[in-house]
Amino acid sequence: VLRRLLDDILGLKKLKAMEIPIDRAELEAELAGLPELTFGEVVRVIMEQNARHYGKPRWGLKTPGNELFADAIFAAYPDALMVQLVRDPRDVLVSARSRGWSPSAVRNMIRWNRSTFCAIRNSARYPDSYLVVRFEDLVERPEATVREVCRFLGLEFTPRMLESPDQPGWSGHNSLFSDVSTRGISRSPIGRHVKHLPPHDVAICNMMCAGYMRLYGYKLDTVPISPADRARALAQIAIEWPFWKLRRIVRAAAIWAGLHDPLRWVERQRAPPRIREASRKLYSIRREPGDGA
């Protein structure tokens, strides 16, 4: 079983693409010496080996969606520390569309609400191990925010943390917008929805996420919304919300039944790269000349 598990983990396309050096023999020897073998221990040993290779004393993961599995993560690693970023959902929608991900405003807001609910629940459940940071605070007050994160993680703050890493192929950001500074932390991504989202999409975000948005200090009146836009937003929510909720239930049932891999294969066939690229271009039309990379 362990051999099959390692075959699956080390055979992941993303792991191969990152070219993370893993010594399979050393990995198996270290795992064989553990008194109790769990999936969490397997991941820990892999990550510690990778950290040692780069001369790092600690390891970490930057994985979207980890907030949904905080209970399992803390069960596997009781001394773990988690930092979650919360961002204006309207700007999140702009970013998702620029990448060619799901263009549905309703689906993205369902995800944002779920993630933000986890931020509130997890920070209350694990007050000493969970930190929630607003994206806007990070880019508007970078030094103060990074210092706060360092204190939480037990790291020593250095000014270089506010600069872009000096390494090949890194431009200083992963944005597809050309208005982001290539050095340091840029505040350009704040409020992009004012220029790049139609009013009815802004209305969808405001209607679906108003409670959490107010809780985190996001203003709802950033864009004028007409009665017609509100009516269109309500109609779209009424049509799409049940569909995406039902889809989530079906997906959970498929995972429970062991059909997760076939389901992922069907999804990949339905949305090949050319379709995602077409979606990204469609929602990039609203950019003004010079705004797109």
N, C-alpha and C positions, 0 to 999 in steps of 0.2 A: 504493500500500500504506500509506504514511504517513497519507494522508487517511482511509482506512478505519479505521486504528488509532485515530486521534484521534477519529473519529466514535464508535467503540465506547467509548473511555475517557470522553470528555466526555458521552456519552449515558447513562452509568451512573446508575441511579435514586438510589443513595446519594450520588453526587457532586452531583446536582441538589438533593437534599434538604438537603445541608449548605450549599448556596448558596456554594460556593467560587468567588470571582471569578477567571476565567481568560480572558485576552485571546487569542483564537484566532489572530489575525493576528500578534501579537507572538510567540506560541509557534512558529508555523510559520517565521517569519523567523529566530528563534534556532536552531531545529533545522537549518535549511538551511545555517547557517554552521558547523556542526560538521564536523570532518574525517572522523569515523566515527560513523555513526548506529546505535545499538543500542537495544533496548527499555529497558534500564536508563537510558540517556541521556534517553529520552523522559520517563520518570517523574521523573528528576532535574530536568529543565527545568520541568516542570509544578509540582513541589513548590517549587522555588526562586522561581518567579514568585509563587506563593501566599505564601511567606514574606516576600518583598519587599513585597507588598501590606499585610501586617500589621506591617511594620517589624521583622521578626525576622531575626537573622543566621544561624540554622540551621533546618533542618526535620527532622521526624521522623514516624514512624508508630506508632500503637498498634493493631496488628492481631493478633487471636488467630490462632495457627497459623504465625506467621513463623518460629518455631524449626524447623519442618519444612523450611524452605527456606533455611537459613543458608548453605549452600554456594553457592547461586545468588546470594544477596544479597551475600555477601562477594566473589564473582567480579565482580559488577557494580559494587560500591562497596568497594574494598579498604580504605578508611579508615573504614568504617562501624563503629558501636558498637551492640551489642545487649544489652538487659537483659531477662531472663526471670523472671517470677514463678512460684514453685512454691507450691501450697497443699494443705492436707490434702485428699485425694481425697474423703473422706466429706462434707466441707463443700462441695466442688465439686459433688457430686451434689445436695445440698440446693439450692444456688443454681440449678443447671440445671433442676431440677424446678419451682422457684418461677417460673421464666421460661416454663415451658411447652415447654422443649426436650425432647430425647429423654429419656424417663423411665427407660429401661433402665439399671440399675446396671451390668450387664455391659458394655454398649457404652461407657458413660462411663468405666469403669475401663480398657478397652482404649485409649481416647483418652488417659487420664491417663498410663498406662504409656509410651505412645509419646512423648508430650510430655516426660515426665521423662527418658526415655532420651536424647532430643535435648539436654536441659539438660546432662546429664553428658558426652555426646559432644562437643557444641559448645564447652563451656567448656574441655575438654581440647585440642580441635583449634585453638581460637582463644583462647588464654589471656589475651592482652592486649586482646582486642576483645569478649569475652563475659562478662557478669556474671549470676550466678544469685542471686536474692533470695527468701528465704522470705516469703510473705505475712504469716505470723504475726510474724516479726521486724519487719516494717514497721509493723504496728498496735500491737505491744507496746513497741517501741523506735523510735518514728518518727523522732526527730531524728537518732539515731546512724545509722540505716539510710539516711535521705535524704542525710545527709552523705557516706556511703560511695558512694551512687549519683552524687552530684555530683562527687566526686573522680574517679570512673571516667569520667564524661562530660566532665570539664573545665569544669564549671559552678561559679559562685560560689553558695554556700549562703546563703539568706536565710530568716529565720523565717516569712515569708509562705508559703513552700512547704508548711508544715504546716497551713495554713488552707484552707478551702474558697474557691474563686474567687468573687469578688463580681460575678456576672453574671446577667442575667435567665434564669429558667427552670432554674437550677441549685440543687438542694436540698442539695448537699454530698455526695451519694452517688447511686448508681443502684440501690440495693437495694429490693426489694419488701417488706422487713421494716421495721416501724416502730420497732425498737429501736436503730436506728443514729443516732448524733448527727449533726445537720445542720451542725455546725461542727467543723473539725479532723478528725483520723483516729480512728475509733472501733474498739475491740477487740470490739464486740458480735458480729461475724460468726464469731469463733473458737469452735469446739465446738458449732455449731448442730446437728450431726448427733445429739448426745446426746438432744435433744428432738424432732427432726423426722424421724429415720430409724428405721424398724422394725429390730429386731435382725438379721433375715435379710439386709437390705441392707447393714448394717454388716459382717456376716460376709463378704459378697461382696467388699466393698472390701478388707477385711483379707486375705482369701485371695489375691486377684488382685494386690495391690500391696504385700504385706508387705515385700519386699526393698527397694524404693525408699523406702517409708515409714520403715523403720528407718534408712536412710541419711540421710534428712533430719530425723530426730528426732521422728517422729510415733508416739505410743504406740498400741498395738493394743488394750489392755484398757480402753478408755474406756466401753464398754457391755457389760453381762453378756449372754452369748450361750449359749442352751441347746443341747443336742445336736440337738433338733428343728430349731432355726433353722439350725444348721450343715448338717444334712442337706438342708434346703430350699435353702440357698445353693449347695451342691454340685450339686444337681439342676439348678438354674437356670443355673449356669455350664456344665454339660455340654450343656444344650440350646441355649443362646444363643450361646456362644462360637464354635462352628463357623459358625453363621449369619452373625454379624457379620464374621467373618474372610473368609468367602466373598463377602459383599457388598462388602467393600473390594477384593477381587481383581477382581470384576466391574466395579466403578466405575473402577479403574485401567485395565482393558482398554478400557472405553468412552471414557475420555479419550484413550488411545493411538490409538483408532480414529476420533477426531474426533467422537464422539457425546456429548460432555460437555453441551452446551446442551440437546439433547432429553432427556437423563437428568435434568437439573435441572428441566425443565418437568414431567416425569412426577412427580418428587418433590413439587413444589409442588402439583400437582393432588391427590396422595394425602394431603397434610397441609395442608389449607387453614387459615386463621387460626382458624376456629371449633373445629377439632379440637385445635389447639395450646392454645387457651384452655381447652377442656374438660380437657385433660391437666394444665394448670397448676392448675386448680381442684381436680381429683381429688387431687393430691399436696399441696394446701394444707390439706386437712382436718385434718391432724395439728397444725396451728398452734393455739395456745391463743388465746382472745380477746385482742385487742390486739396480737398478734404480726404480723398481716398488714396491709399497706397497702391 
